[in-house]
Structures are given as C-alpha cells and as structure tokens.
Amino acid sequence: MNDSKAFRQCLGKFATGVTVVTCTDATGNPCGITANSFSSVSLQPPLVLWNIAKVSHSLEAYLNAAHFAINVLSAAQQPLSAQFARSDHTLFTGIEYALSSDGAPIFAGSLAVLECRTHQIHDCGDHYVIIGEVTAFHSSDGNPLLFYGGKYRSIEK
Ligand SMILES: Cc1cc2nc3c(=O)[nH]c(=O)nc-3n(C[C@H](O)[C@H](O)[C@H](O)COP(=O)(O)O)c2cc1C
C-alpha cells in the first residue's frame, strides 16, 4: 500500500474534533501544535493519547515534557487551530493564554481542557504516540470545531 494521498483521503472520512496540544520546552518557552489525533484511551486510570509527527519542529519539546495540556477547540477558536498548524517559533505572539499548574498553556474559551502527565511514548512509523495520564480537567458547553475531509466544519453547517 503506497498510495499515501488516497490513504490520507480515506482517513479524512473520520470526522474529528480539533485540539491544540501545549507544553513548555526545556528553556521555558511555550509550545503549541494543532492536533486531531487526540483520543481517549482509559477511564481507570484516566489516559488519553495523541500523535506527533517525527518531522515536527516541536518534537523534542513534547518528547521531553513531563506535562502537557490538550485544549479542545470551539468553533470560535478556528483561528487558533490555523495559528498552531504553522511552523513558526513565534506562534504565541499576540495570543492570550494562562498556564496550568504544571506550566502548559491553556486557552480561555476552549470547550475542554485536559491537563496531563506524560505516561508513555511509543515510536510508531513516522509519528510518536504520546499517552498522558489526566491530572485535571474541565469542560463547558459550546459548539465544537470539527475537521472532516480535510476541511474545518461546525455542527451548525
Ligand atoms: C486539523 C489539523 C490536525 C492536525 N493534527 C496533527 C496531529 O495530530 N499530529 C501532528 O503531528 N500534526 C498535526 N497537524 C499538523 C500540525 O499542526 C503542523 O504540521 C504543525 O503545527 C507544523 O509545525 P511544526 O512542524 O513546527 O510542528 C494537524 C493540522 C491540522 C490543521
């Protein structure tokens, strides 16, 4: 199976939400990456996962981070998704955020936030699977940002 474009198109038939996964790197700089590979894994203990591409400029930060946060985006936060899908080391310029008690950036207006302790990291093909143990979480009502067929969608459309 070497038709990667068709494979991506096929995977794009699975509608997902959109998250920005954040951490602080070894020098104290905030990091954020848009990710729709988020998934729940276990309720007891509470575990979640996401995948990061090995080519990501932020890879070392996430592989070394003891903690990270998953910000589940609302439809109104689509600009945040676009911002953190860019390869740019000044991604946080002009963006308001708070820090979790473990130092991961949190965005006001997120539909849900899951603060995680890095639990396991698995080397899988061209990605690493990062599994986190959830140490704190909160959620609110609102319209989710969705991603389907390579495009942003929302429930109202
Ligand atoms: C909707 C959407 C979902 C994405 N999901 C992931 C993902 O799960 N894992 C990942 O590594 N990259 C994902 N990306 C791509 C990264 O956001 C993007 O490649 C990255 O921010 C580029 O910067 P970097 O190379 O410095 O990491 C996604 C992009 C978009 C727009």
The ligand as an SDF file (V2000), in Angstrom:
LIG
                    3D

 31 33  0  0  0  0  0  0  0  0999 V2000
   -6.7970   19.9320   11.7410 C   0  0  0  0  0  0  0  0  0  0  0  0
   -5.3510   19.5720   11.8680 C   0  0  0  0  0  0  0  0  0  0  0  0
   -4.9780   18.4550   12.6070 C   0  0  0  0  0  0  0  0  0  0  0  0
   -3.6310   18.1090   12.7740 C   0  0  0  0  0  0  0  0  0  0  0  0
   -3.2930   17.0360   13.5250 N   0  0  0  0  0  0  0  0  0  0  0  0
   -1.9970   16.7390   13.7530 C   0  0  0  0  0  0  0  0  0  0  0  0
   -1.6320   15.6840   14.6270 C   0  0  0  0  0  0  0  0  0  0  0  0
   -2.4750   15.0090   15.2100 O   0  0  0  0  0  0  0  0  0  0  0  0
   -0.3040   15.4450   14.8190 N   0  0  0  0  0  0  0  0  0  0  0  0
    0.6610   16.1890   14.1890 C   0  0  0  0  0  0  0  0  0  0  0  0
    1.8520   15.9230   14.3900 O   0  0  0  0  0  0  0  0  0  0  0  0
    0.3570   17.2020   13.3520 N   0  0  0  0  0  0  0  0  0  0  0  0
   -0.9630   17.5000   13.1460 C   0  0  0  0  0  0  0  0  0  0  0  0
   -1.2950   18.5450   12.3310 N   0  0  0  0  0  0  0  0  0  0  0  0
   -0.2250   19.2970   11.6640 C   0  0  0  0  0  0  0  0  0  0  0  0
    0.4640   20.2280   12.6220 C   0  0  0  0  0  0  0  0  0  0  0  0
   -0.4330   21.0760   13.3010 O   0  0  0  0  0  0  0  0  0  0  0  0
    1.5020   21.0690   11.8360 C   0  0  0  0  0  0  0  0  0  0  0  0
    2.2230   20.2520   10.9810 O   0  0  0  0  0  0  0  0  0  0  0  0
    2.4850   21.7100   12.7450 C   0  0  0  0  0  0  0  0  0  0  0  0
    1.8770   22.6730   13.5780 O   0  0  0  0  0  0  0  0  0  0  0  0
    3.5730   22.3930   11.9210 C   0  0  0  0  0  0  0  0  0  0  0  0
    4.5410   22.9270   12.7920 O   0  0  0  0  0  0  0  0  0  0  0  0
    5.7940   22.0690   13.3090 P   0  0  0  0  0  0  0  0  0  0  0  0
    6.3890   21.4080   12.1250 O   0  0  0  0  0  0  0  0  0  0  0  0
    6.6920   23.0530   13.9390 O   0  0  0  0  0  0  0  0  0  0  0  0
    5.2280   21.0930   14.2810 O   0  0  0  0  0  0  0  0  0  0  0  0
   -2.6360   18.8940   12.1550 C   0  0  0  0  0  0  0  0  0  0  0  0
   -3.0080   20.0430   11.4130 C   0  0  0  0  0  0  0  0  0  0  0  0
   -4.3420   20.3680   11.2780 C   0  0  0  0  0  0  0  0  0  0  0  0
   -4.7190   21.6050   10.5120 C   0  0  0  0  0  0  0  0  0  0  0  0
  1  2  1  0
  2  3  1  0
  2 30  2  0
  3  4  2  0
  4  5  1  0
  4 28  1  0
  5  6  2  0
  6  7  1  0
  6 13  1  0
  7  8  2  0
  7  9  1  0
  9 10  1  0
 10 11  2  0
 10 12  1  0
 12 13  2  0
 13 14  1  0
 14 15  1  0
 14 28  1  0
 15 16  1  0
 16 17  1  0
 16 18  1  0
 18 19  1  0
 18 20  1  0
 20 21  1  0
 20 22  1  0
 22 23  1  0
 23 24  1  0
 24 25  2  0
 24 26  1  0
 24 27  1  0
 28 29  2  0
 29 30  1  0
 30 31  1  0
M  END
$$$$
